Amino acid sequence: MTRANRRRLSHLEKLAQPVIAERKRSEAAIAEELRHAAREHAARLAAVILYGEPKIDEPLSLASSRALAHLKLADTHEEILPLSLRRHILETQPGRSEDAKLAHVLASAPQWLLIFCAGYFDAEILEFDLPEHPEPPPEPGVDGLKDMGAWPLLPTGTLGAGGPIWEDEGFRALAKLMASPADNRDDTRAPE
């Protein structure tokens, strides 16, 4: 490398340093926001696990309502609810940290609930492990798959809602789930 090229490279590196530093700060802030959202979601899910008596064939909104009624939080404003749930988990569950307490509760959940509510996503973000289940997970229905995209809120319906996803339609339904809500159209059902 010539001296001129080394000088140019050194100059470019100096120009890039503030941009790189800002990007690292931005990525750290986004990661912290994601961890915050995962803790709030996991606290909602933990309340359902502990107090909602969730059933695979019943809308999850019913289990969520039971949990909030049990905790006397049914009338709590939505902006305050996650903090109230997190505080309850901190005060009542074993573990050294909030994440350990959330992990303890989520580990007790049935596999279908962790899948339907994206509990494994929370575990990945918060860096804790959940037990593996030897049996295959139940298949989501078309509407259940769409409802799984509610994160950081909980789904409201049932896992199997909307009937089975036909094998050739599964990838299209999953792609729509990952797309924006405006892009989701209900054309993933099998012909009748």
N, C-alpha and C positions, 0 to 999 in steps of 0.2 A: 504494500500500500504506500502510495506516495505521501509526502509531507502535506501537500495540499488536500488530499483526500482525508487524511487524519484530522486536519484542522476543520474541514467541513463536517466530518462525523462528530467531532467534539462539540462543535457549535450546535449541531442538530440535537445532540444528547442534552445539552444545556437548555435548549428551547423546549424539549419534550419533558423535562423533569417536572415543571409545574402541572402540566397536563396529566402526567402519570400519577402524581400525588393527588390531584383532584379526583381522578377516576378511582383511586384506592379509597379515598374518603367516601365517595358516593357509593361504592360497592359495599363498604362497611355499614353505611347507614341503611341501605336496602336490606342487607342481611339482618340487621337488628330489627327493622320493621317486620320482616318475615318471622323472626323468632317471637316477637311480641304477638303477632297474629296467630302463630301456632300455639302459644301458651293460652291465649283466649279461647281458641277453638278447642284445645284439649281440655280446658276447664269446663266448657259447655258439654263436651262428650263425657267427661268424668261425672258430671252431675247426672246425666242420663244413665250411665252405667250403675252408679251407686243408688239412685233413688227413683229412676223412671221405669224400671222393670220392662225394658224394651223387648218386643217380640218381632220376629222376622216377618210375620204376615200382617202387622198392624202399622199404620202410618207412624213414623218416628215422631211427628209433631205431638202425638198423644203421650208418648213416653217423656218427651221434653216437658210438656205441660204438667205431668205428674211430678216430675223432678222439681220443677220450679215451685209447685204448690207445696210439696213436702218441705222445701227450704224456706217457704214463706217469701218467695221472690217473684211470684206470678205477676205482681203489679209493678215490678221494678222497671224503671226506664231503661231502654235498650242500651244507652250509652254507659250506664252504670253497671248493668248486669254482669259483663265479663269480670270486672274488678271484684264484685261481690262473690262471684263463683270462685275466682282465684283465691280470694281471702278465705273462703270456706275450706277449700282444698288444703291450703297452708295450715289452717288451724286443726284439721281433723285427720289428716292422713300421715302415715309414717314415711320417713325419708329425711335426708339431710338438706335437700334443696327443693325448690318448687318443681324443677324438672324431675327429680327423683320421685316426688310425691305423685306427679302426673303419670309417670311411668308405672308406678305401683298400681294405680287404678286402671289405666289402659290395659295393662297386662292381664287383668281379670276379665276383660271383655270377650264375648264370643267373636270368632273370626269374622262372621258376616257383618257384625256391627263395625269392626275396625275397617273393613273394606268399604262398606257403604258410607261411612262418615269420614273417610280419609285419615283414620287414626295412624296408619303407617306413615303417611305424609308428615304428620306432626312429629312422630318418632324420628324420622329422618332429619327434619329441620332442627329438632332439639337434641339430636345426637344421643338417643337412648334406644335400646333394643327392646323389641317385643317378642314374645315366644312364637316359635314356628308351630303351625298346626299340621298334623300329619294328613288330615283329610283335605280333599280338594274344596275350594270355596264354592259356595252356591253361585249359580249364574245370575247376573243381574238381568232385569227386563229392560226394554228400550227406554221406558220412562225412568226406571230406577237408575240407569246409567246416566241419564241427563241430570237427575237429581243429585247424583254424586258430585257434580260440579259446583255445588253450593259453597264449598270452602271459601272463606273462613267461617261461614255459617254452617249449621247442620242441615242435612237434607230433611225434607218434611214428609215425604211419602214412604213407600216400601221399596225394598231392594228388587223385588220381582215385578214391580209395576210395569204395565205396558206389554207384557207377553215376552216370549223368548226373542233373542236376537238371532236371526238366521246367520249361519257361518259366513256367507258371502256378504252380509250386511254389517257384520261386527266391526270391521275396520272403518267403514263409513260412519257408523254411529259414534265410535270413539273419536274420530276426527272432528265430528260436529261438537262433541263434548268439549274438546280442546279449543274450538273456535269461539268467537264472541257469541253471546246469547242471541244477538240479532241474526246471526247466521244459522242458528238451529231451526231446522224445519222438521216436521214430523213425517218424514218419508222413509223411515227406517223399518217400518213394520212390514211383515210378510203380507203378500196379497191374500185377500180373504176369499 
